[in-house]
């Protein structure tokens, strides 16, 4: 029976993948993707540097306060290199990033990378836990509603699901966060709403970031699954009266993995950037909280570096997603060759 089902499947990817990896297209594809990554990263670093130049007034004076002694302001400006010509400031900024020493925070008087290193784990934990939650809930929900509504069945269920999930997907994360704080801090004070403590402290931030993403993931999975469930090998599996769980999770799921993994990777990048507001709402001691505070306190060396770190993480994730997608399904790169 299994052999019959396998024979009815589309052409297996491993042979196409092996043939593609042995061709000249694979190195060229990697080179193009890496070149795009480097150019995008350079543009990001340049934009972060220019951010300081566009701010009216003296950033050092703004950070130290209008009543700070002139000697302190001049010393800090010299230490940060803000008294140098613009082109020298730019190369100093880039060199500091490349060497791992972008300078000190104006307000904390601590090396910028030490501040980031102490806060990066909290942000990554929040983002990774959210992605895991989205995958564990979004994929089954999408498969269930695809099974319930395939071939135009249960129109009422389809309309209700589409309307509900579409509405939830467009609600900003900070609105979910604000609602959860009100619900669990004011109405039913049963969960901590501030700080990073025990396991229970992760529930509300992860929930605030997950709800909309679960709705989006389930919609994508359902749309992909509706196409997969109409394929010949799925019909053959049903004709053989195979168990429903086996049909969906063993035979249908592999064909959903390309789009699902792509969306999950892009989702992770978006969630890392989206932690800025959520961390502020839940007083989460991550990079997002540090970014908001550095902007509020006019600590631009720290703010610039955090912007670069956030952007670099998103760019790196996108680069990895493109490469993994190309390995899983070489056909996805045909349009680029």
BELWO-V168705 format. One record per backbone hydrogen bond with DSSP energy under -1.0 kcal/mol. CO is the residue of the C=O (numbers start at 1). NH is the residue of the N-H. If there is no record, write none. Layout:
<<CO | NH> <CO | NH>>
//
This chain:
<<1 | 5> <2 | 6> <3 | 7> <4 | 8> <6 | 9> <13 | 17> <14 | 18> <15 | 19> <16 | 20> <17 | 21> <18 | 22> <20 | 23> <24 | 28> <25 | 29> <26 | 30> <27 | 31> <28 | 32> <29 | 33> <30 | 34> <31 | 35> <32 | 36> <33 | 37> <34 | 38> <35 | 39> <36 | 40> <37 | 41> <38 | 42> <39 | 43> <40 | 44> <41 | 45> <42 | 46> <43 | 47> <44 | 48> <45 | 49> <46 | 50> <47 | 51> <49 | 52> <50 | 54> <58 | 62> <59 | 63> <60 | 64> <61 | 65> <65 | 68> <69 | 73> <70 | 74> <71 | 75> <72 | 76> <73 | 77> <74 | 78> <75 | 79> <76 | 80> <77 | 82> <81 | 84> <85 | 89> <86 | 90> <87 | 91> <88 | 92> <89 | 93> <90 | 94> <91 | 95> <92 | 96> <93 | 97> <94 | 98> <95 | 99> <96 | 101> <103 | 112> <105 | 109> <110 | 105> <111 | 115> <112 | 116> <113 | 117> <114 | 118> <116 | 120> <119 | 123> <120 | 124> <121 | 125> <122 | 126> <123 | 127> <124 | 128> <125 | 129> <126 | 130> <127 | 131> <128 | 132> <129 | 133> <130 | 134> <131 | 135> <132 | 136> <133 | 137> <134 | 138> <135 | 139> <137 | 141> <138 | 142> <139 | 143> <140 | 144> <141 | 145> <142 | 146> <143 | 147> <144 | 148> <145 | 149> <150 | 153> <154 | 158> <155 | 159> <156 | 160> <157 | 161> <158 | 162> <159 | 163> <160 | 164> <161 | 165> <162 | 166> <163 | 167> <164 | 168> <165 | 169> <172 | 176> <173 | 177> <174 | 178> <175 | 179> <176 | 180> <177 | 181> <178 | 182> <179 | 183> <180 | 184> <181 | 185> <182 | 186> <182 | 187> <183 | 188> <188 | 190> <198 | 201> <199 | 202> <202 | 206> <203 | 207> <204 | 208> <205 | 209> <206 | 210> <207 | 211> <210 | 214> <211 | 215> <212 | 216> <213 | 217> <214 | 218> <215 | 219> <216 | 220> <217 | 221> <218 | 222> <219 | 223> <220 | 224> <221 | 225> <222 | 226> <224 | 228> <225 | 229> <228 | 231> <231 | 235> <232 | 236> <233 | 237> <234 | 238> <235 | 239> <236 | 240> <237 | 242> <238 | 241> <243 | 247> <244 | 248> <245 | 249> <246 | 250> <246 | 251> <247 | 252> <248 | 253> <253 | 256> <256 | 260> <257 | 261> <258 | 262> <259 | 263> <260 | 264> <261 | 265> <262 | 266> <263 | 267> <264 | 268> <265 | 269> <266 | 270> <267 | 271> <268 | 272> <269 | 273> <270 | 274> <273 | 276> <274 | 278> <275 | 279> <276 | 280> <277 | 281> <278 | 282> <279 | 284> <282 | 195> <284 | 286> <286 | 290> <287 | 291> <288 | 292> <289 | 293> <290 | 294> <291 | 295> <292 | 296> <293 | 297> <294 | 299> <298 | 300> <299 | 303> <300 | 304> <301 | 305> <302 | 306> <303 | 307> <304 | 308> <305 | 309> <306 | 310> <307 | 311> <308 | 312> <309 | 313> <310 | 314> <311 | 315> <312 | 316> <313 | 317> <314 | 318> <315 | 319> <316 | 320> <317 | 321> <318 | 322> <319 | 323> <320 | 324> <321 | 325> <322 | 326> <323 | 327> <324 | 328> <325 | 329> <329 | 332> <330 | 333> <331 | 334> <333 | 336> <334 | 337>>
//
